[in-house]
Amino acid sequence: MIDFEGDRVVLTGAAGGVGSALVKVLSACGAKIVACDQEGMDLTAEGIAESLHFDLLDDAAVAAAAERIVAGGVPAAVISNAGWTRAETLADVTTEALDREMNLNFRSAALLSKALLPAMRNRASGAAFVFISSVNAFAHCGNPAYSAAKAALNAWMRAIATEEGKNGVRANVVVPGSIRTGAWDHRIAEKPDILSVVGRLYPLGRLVEPAEVARAAAFLASPAASGITGATLNVDAGLMAGNMPFLEQISS
């Protein structure tokens, strides 16, 4: 049983597909959720104890948010979930797209964790960072800038795990495959059968559900994972286990 016992858990991207699932899971596990997202996003869902609207691409706003979070009490865990991509191939990666996707998917999470880290060191019952990464960090599946940012996020996680373990701080990564959220809507509009086509690439025959990613992240953030740090946990419907198209070709 995962039980946060009323401890504060910071969650970025809290209004999105995975974020909304995380709010439900964390709330059910007794967490006091500090929900963070950009201006205009709805942070009134049941289970949210505190809400902060700020732009992760604004360094000053990130620093101010970290100060406000710590002022309310040292968090037990931080789950960096915010992410976004639209540059599907190398040809789509403009200078602006590269900067935006690297900044949002890596730099903002790095800066927020660095700002919160001093307060979270040597917390009586320990503290944890969980970063929501992607299989794109390990194999090219499109979205080059996003993929590079997620690979950087994995490296950042390992730095925290290695350097801060002595201070009672853990850090881990959840590695989802394709998640069925609104991020797929623009692709579905262009190719209505894309979900069934992509699903065939996964051993489980489908995309990952937001709740599946949320449960994994909640576990790693919780005291139930007290001995786990520096780890990557795949929630990818089996994608990284093997090459389904290749297997189909040689077995047909």
C-alpha positions in Angstrom: 0.0 0.0 0.0 1.4 3.4 -1.0 0.7 5.9 1.7 2.1 9.5 1.7 0.5 10.2 5.1 -0.3 13.7 4.2 3.1 14.7 2.9 3.4 17.4 0.3 4.1 16.2 -3.3 4.9 18.8 -6.0 3.5 17.9 -9.4 4.2 19.9 -12.6 2.0 19.6 -15.7 -0.8 18.8 -13.3 -3.6 19.8 -15.6 -2.6 17.6 -18.5 -3.5 14.0 -19.3 -0.9 12.3 -17.2 -1.0 15.1 -14.7 -4.7 14.6 -14.1 -4.2 10.9 -13.7 -1.4 11.6 -11.2 -3.6 13.9 -9.2 -6.2 11.1 -8.8 -3.5 8.5 -7.9 -1.6 10.7 -5.5 -4.7 11.9 -3.8 -5.9 8.3 -3.3 -2.5 7.6 -1.7 -2.9 10.4 0.9 -0.6 13.0 -0.7 -1.1 16.7 -0.2 -0.7 17.7 -3.8 1.0 21.0 -4.8 -0.3 21.2 -8.4 1.7 23.4 -10.9 0.9 24.4 -14.4 0.9 27.4 -16.7 -1.6 30.3 -16.5 -5.1 29.5 -17.7 -4.9 25.8 -16.9 -7.5 24.4 -14.6 -6.0 23.3 -11.2 -9.3 22.9 -9.3 -9.5 19.1 -9.5 -10.5 17.2 -6.4 -7.5 16.2 -4.5 -5.4 19.3 -5.2 -4.4 21.0 -1.9 -2.4 23.9 -3.3 -2.1 25.3 -6.8 0.6 27.4 -8.5 0.3 28.9 -11.9 3.6 29.9 -13.5 5.6 29.5 -16.8 8.2 26.8 -16.7 10.0 28.7 -19.5 10.5 31.7 -17.2 13.5 31.2 -15.0 12.5 33.9 -12.5 9.0 32.4 -12.2 10.5 28.9 -11.6 12.7 30.3 -8.8 9.8 32.2 -7.3 7.6 29.1 -7.4 10.3 27.1 -5.7 10.5 29.7 -2.9 6.8 29.6 -2.4 6.7 25.8 -2.4 9.4 25.6 0.3 7.7 28.3 2.4 4.6 26.1 2.7 6.7 23.2 3.9 9.4 20.9 2.6 8.0 18.6 0.0 8.5 14.8 0.3 8.6 14.4 -3.4 8.6 16.3 -6.7 7.2 14.7 -9.9 8.3 16.6 -13.0 5.7 15.7 -15.6 5.4 18.7 -17.8 6.4 18.1 -21.4 5.5 19.0 -25.0 6.5 18.3 -28.6 5.4 19.2 -32.1 8.6 18.9 -34.1 8.1 15.3 -35.4 11.2 14.9 -37.6 14.6 16.6 -38.0 13.2 18.7 -40.9 10.7 20.2 -38.4 13.3 21.2 -35.8 13.8 25.0 -36.3 16.1 26.9 -33.9 13.0 28.1 -32.1 11.6 24.6 -31.8 14.9 23.3 -30.5 15.1 25.9 -27.8 11.5 25.6 -26.7 11.5 21.8 -26.5 14.8 21.5 -24.8 13.9 24.3 -22.3 10.4 22.9 -21.5 11.2 19.2 -21.5 14.6 19.4 -19.7 15.9 22.7 -18.5 12.8 23.7 -16.6 12.7 20.4 -14.7 16.4 20.7 -14.0 16.1 24.3 -12.6 13.1 23.5 -10.5 14.7 20.4 -8.9 17.9 22.3 -8.3 16.0 25.1 -6.6 14.1 22.7 -4.4 17.0 20.4 -3.6 18.6 22.4 -0.7 15.4 22.3 1.3 14.8 18.6 0.6 18.3 17.4 1.8 18.4 15.4 5.0 14.6 15.4 5.4 13.8 13.0 8.3 12.0 10.4 6.2 13.9 11.1 3.0 12.8 12.9 -0.2 12.4 11.9 -3.9 12.5 13.3 -7.4 10.6 11.5 -10.2 11.0 12.6 -13.8 8.6 11.5 -16.5 10.9 10.7 -19.4 10.2 8.8 -22.6 11.3 5.7 -24.7 12.4 8.4 -27.1 15.4 8.9 -24.8 16.7 5.4 -25.7 15.6 4.9 -29.3 14.7 7.2 -32.1 10.9 7.2 -32.6 10.7 10.7 -34.0 10.6 14.1 -32.2 14.4 14.6 -32.1 14.5 17.7 -29.9 12.1 16.2 -27.4 14.1 13.0 -27.5 17.3 14.8 -26.8 15.7 16.7 -23.9 14.4 13.5 -22.3 17.8 11.9 -22.6 19.3 14.9 -20.8 16.6 14.5 -18.1 17.7 10.9 -17.6 21.3 12.1 -17.1 20.1 14.8 -14.7 18.3 12.2 -12.7 21.4 10.1 -12.4 23.4 13.1 -11.2 20.9 13.7 -8.4 20.8 10.0 -7.4 24.6 9.7 -7.3 25.5 13.0 -5.6 22.5 13.4 -3.2 22.0 9.9 -2.0 24.2 10.7 1.0 21.7 13.4 1.9 18.7 11.1 1.8 17.5 12.2 -1.6 16.4 9.7 -4.2 15.9 10.3 -7.9 14.3 8.0 -10.6 12.7 8.2 -14.0 9.5 6.7 -15.4 10.0 5.8 -19.1 6.6 5.7 -20.8 5.9 4.5 -24.3 3.2 6.3 -26.3 0.6 7.5 -23.9 -3.0 7.9 -25.1 -3.5 11.6 -24.1 -4.7 14.7 -26.0 -1.1 15.0 -27.4 -2.2 12.4 -30.0 -5.3 14.4 -31.2 -3.4 16.3 -33.9 -2.0 13.0 -35.3 -5.4 11.3 -35.2 -6.9 14.3 -37.1 -4.4 13.6 -39.9 -4.4 9.8 -39.7 -7.6 8.4 -38.1 -6.3 4.9 -37.9 -2.9 5.8 -36.4 -3.7 4.4 -32.9 -4.4 0.9 -34.3 -1.4 1.0 -36.6 1.0 2.2 -33.8 -0.6 -0.2 -31.3 0.6 -3.2 -33.4 4.2 -2.1 -32.7 3.8 -2.8 -29.0 3.8 -6.4 -27.5 0.7 -5.5 -25.5 -1.0 -4.3 -28.7 -1.9 -0.9 -27.4 -0.7 2.5 -26.2 -0.1 3.1 -22.5 -2.9 4.7 -20.4 -2.2 7.8 -18.3 -3.1 6.0 -15.1 -0.5 3.3 -15.7 2.2 6.0 -15.8 0.8 7.7 -12.8 0.8 4.6 -10.7 4.5 4.0 -11.5 5.5 7.5 -10.7 3.5 7.5 -7.4 5.3 4.3 -6.4 8.8 5.7 -7.1 7.9 8.9 -5.3 6.7 7.1 -2.2 8.4 5.5 0.8 7.5 2.1 -0.7 10.4 2.7 -3.1 12.8 3.8 -0.3 15.7 1.6 -1.6 15.3 2.6 -5.3 17.4 5.4 -6.8 19.1 6.0 -10.1 16.6 3.7 -11.8 14.5 3.9 -15.0 11.2 2.2 -14.9 9.7 1.4 -18.3 5.9 1.7 -18.6 5.9 1.1 -22.3 3.6 -1.8 -23.1 6.7 -3.8 -23.9 8.1 -1.6 -26.7 11.7 -1.6 -25.5 11.7 -5.4 -24.8 12.0 -6.2 -28.5 11.3 -5.4 -32.1 7.8 -6.5 -33.1 8.0 -5.6 -36.8 11.3 -7.5 -37.1 9.9 -10.5 -35.3 6.8 -10.5 -37.5 9.0 -10.4 -40.6 11.2 -13.4 -39.7 8.3 -15.5 -38.3 5.8 -15.0 -41.2 
